[in-house]
Amino acid sequence: MIKKVAAYIKQHHMISEGMHVCVGISGGADSVCLFLVLNRLQESMGFSMSAVHIEHGIRGEESLMDMEFVKSLAEDFGVEFSAYSYPVEQIARNRGFSVEEAGRVVRYEAFEKECTLYGDGTRIALAHHADDSAETMLFHLCRGSGIEGLRGIRPVRGNVIRPLLCVTRKEIEAFLKQEGQSWRMDATNGDIAYSRNRIRNRVMPELRHINEQFTAHMNCLSEDAAEIADYLCGEVRKILARQMTETKESRLRFDLTGFFGYPAILQKRIMMELLVQAGGRKKDIGREHVQALLKLADGHTGRKISLPYGVTGEKTYGALLLYKEEKEDGHKADPIRIPLTSVPGNIQVPAGKFSFRLLEFVKKDIEIPQNMYTKWFDYDKIKDRLYFRTREPGDYFVLDETGHRKKLKDYWIDEKVPGYKRGQILLLAEGSHILWAVGGRISAAYKVTGETKTILEVQFMEEKHE
């Protein structure tokens, strides 16, 4: 046992000389075994250790007896001991977690607190073993996991190490009996109301009847899956580095050039990673969401879909856009609608400032500006109040002197303006008639001609942010 675990620690570079290791001990066979093995190895490997116990407040007096058992064990070996108590059932209710999930959360909170006592480089040693990893793989399969779930439990994840993944529960109990070391039994481990307990106590014994080496074979598959997953993650990172950008509006843009030439497995993983980055979380993102995004990528420009965590997916010209339309407070951005009440003057809007003035039009003295952000209009053709605003239903341009109209939406489609930008573009409007889409065209109906007497000059100055 000692040699096997030592070799596994070295194989995965879990502990370096001079490190401190906080050993999580529940009092059960697995954690007691881990404590004994690391205690035996600390001198030869040159690390120090302490014992940490988390009491969940679930099993009453029995739970407190577990804590006393671990405290006595640590004292017998002269190892520093710390204990943390949490009302896990209450925490689960308050946070909307299952009891299992809440227990896991508080355990890691306690371990991180403990690590701060010993400084950078401290490791947290947990007692998961080979059977636990196989159990986890089965659990993930039942919930619909892909290759990532087949990785099982990782030997090293951040500052967490699991030195016993190379041994089975059977080997652990044999070692403890050989050492004459007792351990505590947790009655809740037999409660098959918990999914993992059902797998451990009902499913895995049946699989061992088929093949006694089932656990070893599962863990070989886990190693293969980990290597495949790492390779695919590397390929996805390369593709995203080439083809994904983030706009100043925190929108993700993925260039679809060559996308459907990638193998299907990479297409799916790219879509998954885009969803995770846009939503900020991976939990509850499943195959159906990946398939929906793939369908969107292969669909028509302008189509949108709703995705988890308030993310909108949009197919634009040669790209996918993923963004959240809501503000941080969860509400959509308010439309802008500001009347032009007097000339000359200025109007401040969130994106910048409009300035406007009246000019007498003398053809031989004045040249019409050809500028995206300075426009001239025939003032005498304007009959109603003008508004600086964002889009509204029914907006249109007049395209030529004949009065031919075009919907603002159709104009934006022709100009290949992405859908997410359309609600942000400022407009100068008289009713539903758009005089000017700022940064774009003006309506032919208001153009300066040889008959114009008075010009309304409108200039937009964008707000610059440092």
Rosetta blueprint (number, residue, H / E / L):
1 M L
2 I H
3 K H
4 K H
5 V H
6 A H
7 A H
8 Y H
9 I H
10 K H
11 Q H
12 H L
13 H L
14 M L
15 I L
16 S L
17 E L
18 G L
19 M L
20 H E
21 V E
22 C E
23 V E
24 G E
25 I L
26 S L
27 G L
28 G L
29 A H
30 D H
31 S H
32 V H
33 C H
34 L H
35 F H
36 L H
37 V H
38 L H
39 N H
40 R H
41 L H
42 Q H
43 E H
44 S H
45 M H
46 G L
47 F L
48 S E
49 M E
50 S E
51 A E
52 V E
53 H E
54 I E
55 E E
56 H L
57 G L
58 I L
59 R L
60 G L
61 E H
62 E H
63 S H
64 L H
65 M H
66 D H
67 M H
68 E H
69 F H
70 V H
71 K H
72 S H
73 L H
74 A H
75 E H
76 D H
77 F L
78 G L
79 V L
80 E E
81 F E
82 S E
83 A E
84 Y E
85 S E
86 Y L
87 P L
88 V H
89 E H
90 Q H
91 I H
92 A H
93 R H
94 N H
95 R H
96 G L
97 F L
98 S L
99 V H
100 E H
101 E H
102 A H
103 G H
104 R H
105 V H
106 V H
107 R H
108 Y H
109 E H
110 A H
111 F H
112 E H
113 K H
114 E H
115 C H
116 T H
117 L L
118 Y L
119 G L
120 D L
121 G L
122 T L
123 R E
124 I E
125 A E
126 L L
127 A L
128 H L
129 H L
130 A H
131 D H
132 D H
133 S H
134 A H
135 E H
136 T H
137 M H
138 L H
139 F H
140 H H
141 L H
142 C H
143 R L
144 G L
145 S L
146 G L
147 I H
148 E H
149 G H
150 L H
151 R H
152 G L
153 I L
154 R L
155 P L
156 V E
157 R E
158 G L
159 N L
160 V E
161 I E
162 R L
163 P H
164 L H
165 L H
166 C H
167 V L
168 T L
169 R H
170 K H
171 E H
172 I H
173 E H
174 A H
175 F H
176 L H
177 K H
178 Q H
179 E H
180 G L
181 Q L
182 S L
183 W L
184 R L
185 M L
186 D L
187 A H
188 T H
189 N H
190 G H
191 D L
192 I L
193 A L
194 Y L
195 S H
196 R H
197 N H
198 R H
199 I H
200 R H
201 N H
202 R H
203 V H
204 M H
205 P H
206 E H
207 L H
208 R H
209 H H
210 I H
211 N L
212 E L
213 Q L
214 F H
215 T H
216 A H
217 H H
218 M H
219 N H
220 C H
221 L H
222 S H
223 E H
224 D H
225 A H
226 A H
227 E H
228 I H
229 A H
230 D H
231 Y H
232 L H
233 C H
234 G H
235 E H
236 V H
237 R H
238 K H
239 I H
240 L H
241 A H
242 R H
243 Q H
244 M E
245 T E
246 E E
247 T L
248 K L
249 E L
250 S L
251 R L
252 L E
253 R E
254 F E
255 D E
256 L L
257 T L
258 G L
259 F H
260 F H
261 G H
262 Y L
263 P L
264 A H
265 I H
266 L H
267 Q H
268 K H
269 R H
270 I H
271 M H
272 M H
273 E H
274 L H
275 L H
276 V H
277 Q H
278 A H
279 G H
280 G L
281 R L
282 K L
283 K L
284 D L
285 I L
286 G L
287 R H
288 E H
289 H H
290 V H
291 Q H
292 A H
293 L H
294 L H
295 K H
296 L H
297 A H
298 D L
299 G L
300 H L
301 T L
302 G L
303 R L
304 K E
305 I E
306 S E
307 L E
308 P H
309 Y H
310 G H
311 V E
312 T E
313 G E
314 E E
315 K E
316 T E
317 Y L
318 G L
319 A E
320 L E
321 L E
322 L E
323 Y E
324 K E
325 E L
326 E E
327 K L
328 E L
329 D L
330 G L
331 H L
332 K E
333 A L
334 D L
335 P L
336 I L
337 R E
338 I E
339 P E
340 L L
341 T L
342 S L
343 V L
344 P L
345 G E
346 N E
347 I E
348 Q E
349 V E
350 P L
351 A L
352 G E
353 K E
354 F E
355 S E
356 F E
357 R E
358 L E
359 L E
360 E E
361 F L
362 V L
363 K L
364 K L
365 D L
366 I L
367 E L
368 I L
369 P L
370 Q L
371 N E
372 M L
373 Y L
374 T E
375 K E
376 W E
377 F E
378 D E
379 Y H
380 D H
381 K H
382 I L
383 K L
384 D L
385 R L
386 L L
387 Y E
388 F E
389 R E
390 T L
391 R L
392 E L
393 P L
394 G L
395 D L
396 Y E
397 F E
398 V E
399 L L
400 D L
401 E L
402 T L
403 G L
404 H L
405 R E
406 K E
407 K E
408 L H
409 K H
410 D H
411 Y H
412 W H
413 I H
414 D H
415 E L
416 K L
417 V L
418 P L
419 G H
420 Y H
421 K H
422 R H
423 G L
424 Q L
425 I L
426 L L
427 L E
428 L E
429 A E
430 E E
431 G L
432 S L
433 H E
434 I E
435 L E
436 W E
437 A E
438 V L
439 G L
440 G L
441 R L
442 I E
443 S L
444 A H
445 A H
446 Y H
447 K L
448 V L
449 T L
450 G L
451 E L
452 T L
453 K L
454 T E
455 I E
456 L E
457 E E
458 V E
459 Q E
460 F E
461 M E
462 E E
463 E L
464 K L
465 H L
466 E L
